[in-house]
């Protein structure tokens, strides 16, 4: 599993994002004990904003023997039709969807989707960032190393 950290998501306000290198470091801390996970900064060297179709195109050219799929939450999947070249993207990749409470899965694009059979958690990155901003504990929500780095760096404080 590759986690691709995006330096500039075209659907988010760049001014509200934590610095890309801080986000990359947090993802590395969160995944450091699982050798099955690779954290990638591949988009840091690609044109900005970062569009998934451009990243997939680059990766398939660089790693022609790999087959790439996309893992996303149902909340992101509902916005997929608005992504750059969404039809081309779903033709090239399988889409794995993690269910999210309050989000239905409407496959308007005819994507090859597979629902992930996992417990439905009401935990999200937005929720965690809001807890930090409100000085609430995020213990047990993220690995200790991530929590400590967020506290040390003063990230997500209002």
Phi and psi restraints in degrees (value plus and minus 20) as a CYANA .aco file:
   2 UNK   PHI    -127.3   -87.3
   2 UNK   PSI     108.4   148.4
   3 UNK   PHI    -116.9   -76.9
   3 UNK   PSI      94.9   134.9
   4 UNK   PHI    -120.3   -80.3
   4 UNK   PSI      92.7   132.7
   5 UNK   PHI    -103.2   -63.2
   5 UNK   PSI     104.5   144.5
   6 UNK   PHI    -113.8   -73.8
   6 UNK   PSI     104.2   144.2
   7 UNK   PHI     -91.0   -51.0
   7 UNK   PSI     -49.7    -9.7
   8 UNK   PHI    -169.1  -129.1
   8 UNK   PSI      78.9   118.9
   9 UNK   PHI     -94.1   -54.1
   9 UNK   PSI     104.7   144.7
  10 UNK   PHI     -87.4   -47.4
  10 UNK   PSI     -33.0     7.0
  11 UNK   PHI    -120.1   -80.1
  11 UNK   PSI     -13.0    27.0
  12 UNK   PHI    -148.4  -108.4
  12 UNK   PSI     130.9   170.9
  13 UNK   PHI     -93.5   -53.5
  13 UNK   PSI      99.2   139.2
  14 UNK   PHI     -77.6   -37.6
  14 UNK   PSI     -51.5   -11.5
  15 UNK   PHI     -89.9   -49.9
  15 UNK   PSI     -38.5     1.5
  16 UNK   PHI    -114.7   -74.7
  16 UNK   PSI     -26.6    13.4
  17 UNK   PHI    -107.2   -67.2
  17 UNK   PSI     123.1   163.1
  18 UNK   PHI     -85.4   -45.4
  18 UNK   PSI     127.1   167.1
  19 UNK   PHI     -66.4   -26.4
  19 UNK   PSI     117.8   157.8
  20 UNK   PHI     -77.5   -37.5
  20 UNK   PSI     -56.4   -16.4
  21 UNK   PHI     -92.6   -52.6
  21 UNK   PSI     -52.2   -12.2
  22 UNK   PHI     -87.3   -47.3
  22 UNK   PSI     -62.9   -22.9
  23 UNK   PHI     -83.5   -43.5
  23 UNK   PSI     -61.9   -21.9
  24 UNK   PHI     -79.4   -39.4
  24 UNK   PSI     -65.3   -25.3
  25 UNK   PHI     -82.1   -42.1
  25 UNK   PSI     -62.1   -22.1
  26 UNK   PHI     -83.1   -43.1
  26 UNK   PSI     -60.4   -20.4
  27 UNK   PHI     -85.9   -45.9
  27 UNK   PSI     -60.5   -20.5
  28 UNK   PHI     -82.3   -42.3
  28 UNK   PSI     -62.4   -22.4
  29 UNK   PHI     -82.7   -42.7
  29 UNK   PSI     -61.2   -21.2
  30 UNK   PHI     -86.8   -46.8
  30 UNK   PSI     -47.1    -7.1
  31 UNK   PHI    -133.4   -93.4
  31 UNK   PSI     -16.5    23.5
  32 UNK   PHI     -81.2   -41.2
  32 UNK   PSI     -42.2    -2.2
  33 UNK   PHI    -116.0   -76.0
  33 UNK   PSI     -10.7    29.3
  34 UNK   PHI    -145.1  -105.1
  34 UNK   PSI      83.7   123.7
  35 UNK   PHI     -91.7   -51.7
  35 UNK   PSI     -27.7    12.3
  36 UNK   PHI     -99.2   -59.2
  36 UNK   PSI     -30.5     9.5
  37 UNK   PHI    -127.2   -87.2
  37 UNK   PSI     111.3   151.3
  38 UNK   PHI    -133.3   -93.3
  38 UNK   PSI     109.2   149.2
  39 UNK   PHI    -118.1   -78.1
  39 UNK   PSI     107.0   147.0
  40 UNK   PHI    -139.7   -99.7
  40 UNK   PSI     117.8   157.8
  41 UNK   PHI    -128.2   -88.2
  41 UNK   PSI       5.0    45.0
  42 UNK   PHI     -73.7   -33.7
  42 UNK   PSI     -55.9   -15.9
  43 UNK   PHI     -92.3   -52.3
  43 UNK   PSI     -35.0     5.0
  44 UNK   PHI     -83.8   -43.8
  44 UNK   PSI     -46.8    -6.8
  45 UNK   PHI    -122.1   -82.1
  45 UNK   PSI     -16.8    23.2
  46 UNK   PHI    -118.8   -78.8
  46 UNK   PSI     141.6   181.6
  47 UNK   PHI     -77.2   -37.2
  47 UNK   PSI     130.5   170.5
  48 UNK   PHI    -132.5   -92.5
  48 UNK   PSI     128.7   168.7
  49 UNK   PHI     -88.1   -48.1
  49 UNK   PSI     146.0   186.0
  50 UNK   PHI    -107.9   -67.9
  50 UNK   PSI      97.2   137.2
  51 UNK   PHI    -127.2   -87.2
  51 UNK   PSI     113.3   153.3
  52 UNK   PHI     -77.0   -37.0
  52 UNK   PSI     -60.6   -20.6
  53 UNK   PHI     -81.6   -41.6
  53 UNK   PSI     -57.7   -17.7
  54 UNK   PHI     -87.9   -47.9
  54 UNK   PSI     -58.9   -18.9
  55 UNK   PHI     -86.4   -46.4
  55 UNK   PSI     -64.6   -24.6
  56 UNK   PHI     -82.3   -42.3
  56 UNK   PSI     -61.9   -21.9
  57 UNK   PHI     -80.3   -40.3
  57 UNK   PSI     -67.0   -27.0
  58 UNK   PHI     -81.5   -41.5
  58 UNK   PSI     -67.0   -27.0
  59 UNK   PHI     -85.2   -45.2
  59 UNK   PSI     -58.9   -18.9
  60 UNK   PHI     -90.0   -50.0
  60 UNK   PSI     -49.3    -9.3
  61 UNK   PHI     -93.4   -53.4
  61 UNK   PSI     -60.1   -20.1
  62 UNK   PHI     -95.3   -55.3
  62 UNK   PSI     -54.2   -14.2
  63 UNK   PHI    -145.7  -105.7
  63 UNK   PSI      51.6    91.6
  64 UNK   PHI     -83.9   -43.9
  64 UNK   PSI     -39.6     0.4
  65 UNK   PHI    -108.2   -68.2
  65 UNK   PSI     -26.9    13.1
  66 UNK   PHI    -110.7   -70.7
  66 UNK   PSI     129.9   169.9
  67 UNK   PHI    -133.6   -93.6
  67 UNK   PSI     103.7   143.7
  68 UNK   PHI    -122.1   -82.1
  68 UNK   PSI     118.4   158.4
  69 UNK   PHI    -144.4  -104.4
  69 UNK   PSI     148.0   188.0
  70 UNK   PHI    -142.4  -102.4
  70 UNK   PSI     114.1   154.1
  71 UNK   PHI    -130.4   -90.4
  71 UNK   PSI     107.3   147.3
  72 UNK   PHI    -170.7  -130.7
  72 UNK   PSI     141.2   181.2
  73 UNK   PHI    -100.5   -60.5
  73 UNK   PSI     138.1   178.1
  74 UNK   PHI     -79.5   -39.5
  74 UNK   PSI     -48.6    -8.6
  75 UNK   PHI     -84.7   -44.7
  75 UNK   PSI     -60.3   -20.3
  76 UNK   PHI     -93.5   -53.5
  76 UNK   PSI     -57.2   -17.2
  77 UNK   PHI     -80.7   -40.7
  77 UNK   PSI     -55.4   -15.4
  78 UNK   PHI     -85.5   -45.5
  78 UNK   PSI     -41.9    -1.9
  79 UNK   PHI    -114.7   -74.7
  79 UNK   PSI     -23.2    16.8
  80 UNK   PHI     -74.1   -34.1
  80 UNK   PSI     -58.5   -18.5
  81 UNK   PHI     -78.8   -38.8
  81 UNK   PSI     -39.6     0.4
  82 UNK   PHI    -108.9   -68.9
  82 UNK   PSI     -25.1    14.9
  83 UNK   PHI     -95.3   -55.3
  83 UNK   PSI     134.8   174.8
  84 UNK   PHI     -79.2   -39.2
  84 UNK   PSI     108.5   148.5
  85 UNK   PHI      29.2    69.2
  85 UNK   PSI      26.1    66.1
  86 UNK   PHI     -79.2   -39.2
  86 UNK   PSI     -59.9   -19.9
  87 UNK   PHI     -82.3   -42.3
  87 UNK   PSI     -65.0   -25.0
  88 UNK   PHI     -83.5   -43.5
  88 UNK   PSI     -58.6   -18.6
  89 UNK   PHI     -82.1   -42.1
  89 UNK   PSI     -67.3   -27.3
  90 UNK   PHI     -93.0   -53.0
  90 UNK   PSI     -40.7    -0.7
  91 UNK   PHI     -93.3   -53.3
  91 UNK   PSI     -49.2    -9.2
  92 UNK   PHI    -112.9   -72.9
  92 UNK   PSI     -43.1    -3.1
  93 UNK   PHI    -149.8  -109.8
  93 UNK   PSI     124.9   164.9
  94 UNK   PHI     -97.2   -57.2
  94 UNK   PSI     126.9   166.9
  95 UNK   PHI    -137.1   -97.1
  95 UNK   PSI     101.9   141.9
  96 UNK   PHI    -122.5   -82.5
  96 UNK   PSI     108.6   148.6
  97 UNK   PHI    -138.3   -98.3
  97 UNK   PSI     105.7   145.7
  98 UNK   PHI    -110.6   -70.6
  98 UNK   PSI     104.7   144.7
  99 UNK   PHI     -85.4   -45.4
  99 UNK   PSI     125.5   165.5
 100 UNK   PHI    -148.4  -108.4
 100 UNK   PSI     118.7   158.7
 101 UNK   PHI     -80.3   -40.3
 101 UNK   PSI     110.6   150.6
 102 UNK   PHI      67.0   107.0
 102 UNK   PSI     -17.0    23.0
 103 UNK   PHI    -143.6  -103.6
 103 UNK   PSI      98.7   138.7
 104 UNK   PHI    -106.3   -66.3
 104 UNK   PSI     144.2   184.2
 105 UNK   PHI    -131.6   -91.6
 105 UNK   PSI      79.7   119.7
 106 UNK   PHI    -126.1   -86.1
 106 UNK   PSI      87.7   127.7
 107 UNK   PHI    -106.9   -66.9
 107 UNK   PSI      49.4    89.4
 108 UNK   PHI     -85.4   -45.4
 108 UNK   PSI     -47.1    -7.1
 109 UNK   PHI    -111.4   -71.4
 109 UNK   PSI     -25.1    14.9
 110 UNK   PHI      48.9    88.9
 110 UNK   PSI      11.9    51.9
 111 UNK   PHI     -87.7   -47.7
 111 UNK   PSI     133.2   173.2
 112 UNK   PHI    -100.7   -60.7
 112 UNK   PSI      77.8   117.8
 113 UNK   PHI    -131.2   -91.2
 113 UNK   PSI     131.7   171.7
 114 UNK   PHI    -157.0  -117.0
 114 UNK   PSI     104.8   144.8
 115 UNK   PHI     -98.6   -58.6
 115 UNK   PSI     118.3   158.3
 116 UNK   PHI    -106.3   -66.3
 116 UNK   PSI     103.8   143.8
 117 UNK   PHI    -103.4   -63.4
 117 UNK   PSI      72.5   112.5
 118 UNK   PHI    -163.6  -123.6
 118 UNK   PSI     138.1   178.1
 119 UNK   PHI     -77.8   -37.8
 119 UNK   PSI     121.6   161.6
 120 UNK   PHI    -103.4   -63.4
 120 UNK   PSI      89.9   129.9
 121 UNK   PHI    -124.6   -84.6
 121 UNK   PSI     123.3   163.3
 122 UNK   PHI    -111.6   -71.6
 122 UNK   PSI      -3.0    37.0
 123 UNK   PHI    -111.8   -71.8
 123 UNK   PSI     114.1   154.1
 124 UNK   PHI    -163.7  -123.7
 124 UNK   PSI     144.9   184.9
 125 UNK   PHI     -80.6   -40.6
 125 UNK   PSI     -58.8   -18.8
 126 UNK   PHI     -81.3   -41.3
 126 UNK   PSI     -64.5   -24.5
 127 UNK   PHI     -80.6   -40.6
 127 UNK   PSI     -64.7   -24.7
 128 UNK   PHI     -83.4   -43.4
 128 UNK   PSI     -65.3   -25.3
 129 UNK   PHI     -81.0   -41.0
 129 UNK   PSI     -60.0   -20.0
 130 UNK   PHI     -84.7   -44.7
 130 UNK   PSI     -59.6   -19.6
 131 UNK   PHI     -79.4   -39.4
 131 UNK   PSI     -65.8   -25.8
 132 UNK   PHI     -81.4   -41.4
 132 UNK   PSI     -65.3   -25.3
 133 UNK   PHI     -81.0   -41.0
 133 UNK   PSI     -51.0   -11.0
 134 UNK   PHI    -115.2   -75.2
 134 UNK   PSI      -7.2    32.8
 135 UNK   PHI      38.5    78.5
 135 UNK   PSI      13.1    53.1
 136 UNK   PHI    -116.0   -76.0
 136 UNK   PSI     132.7   172.7
 137 UNK   PHI     -89.3   -49.3
 137 UNK   PSI     119.9   159.9
 138 UNK   PHI    -134.2   -94.2
 138 UNK   PSI      -5.0    35.0
 139 UNK   PHI     -78.4   -38.4
 139 UNK   PSI     118.9   158.9
 140 UNK   PHI      54.7    94.7
 140 UNK   PSI     -25.5    14.5
 141 UNK   PHI    -112.7   -72.7
 141 UNK   PSI     -49.1    -9.1
 142 UNK   PHI    -155.7  -115.7
 142 UNK   PSI     139.4   179.4
 143 UNK   PHI     -78.2   -38.2
 143 UNK   PSI     129.2   169.2
 144 UNK   PHI     -74.2   -34.2
 144 UNK   PSI     -60.1   -20.1
 145 UNK   PHI     -82.0   -42.0
 145 UNK   PSI     -56.7   -16.7
 146 UNK   PHI     -89.7   -49.7
 146 UNK   PSI     -66.3   -26.3
 147 UNK   PHI     -78.6   -38.6
 147 UNK   PSI     -65.2   -25.2
 148 UNK   PHI     -83.6   -43.6
 148 UNK   PSI     -59.5   -19.5
 149 UNK   PHI     -87.5   -47.5
 149 UNK   PSI     -60.3   -20.3
 150 UNK   PHI     -82.1   -42.1
 150 UNK   PSI     -64.2   -24.2
 151 UNK   PHI     -85.9   -45.9
 151 UNK   PSI     -65.8   -25.8
 152 UNK   PHI     -82.1   -42.1
 152 UNK   PSI     -61.4   -21.4
 153 UNK   PHI    -102.5   -62.5
 153 UNK   PSI     -30.5     9.5
 154 UNK   PHI      47.1    87.1
 154 UNK   PSI       7.0    47.0
 155 UNK   PHI     -89.1   -49.1
 155 UNK   PSI     126.4   166.4
 156 UNK   PHI      48.4    88.4
 156 UNK   PSI     -10.7    29.3
 157 UNK   PHI     -96.1   -56.1
 157 UNK   PSI     127.5   167.5
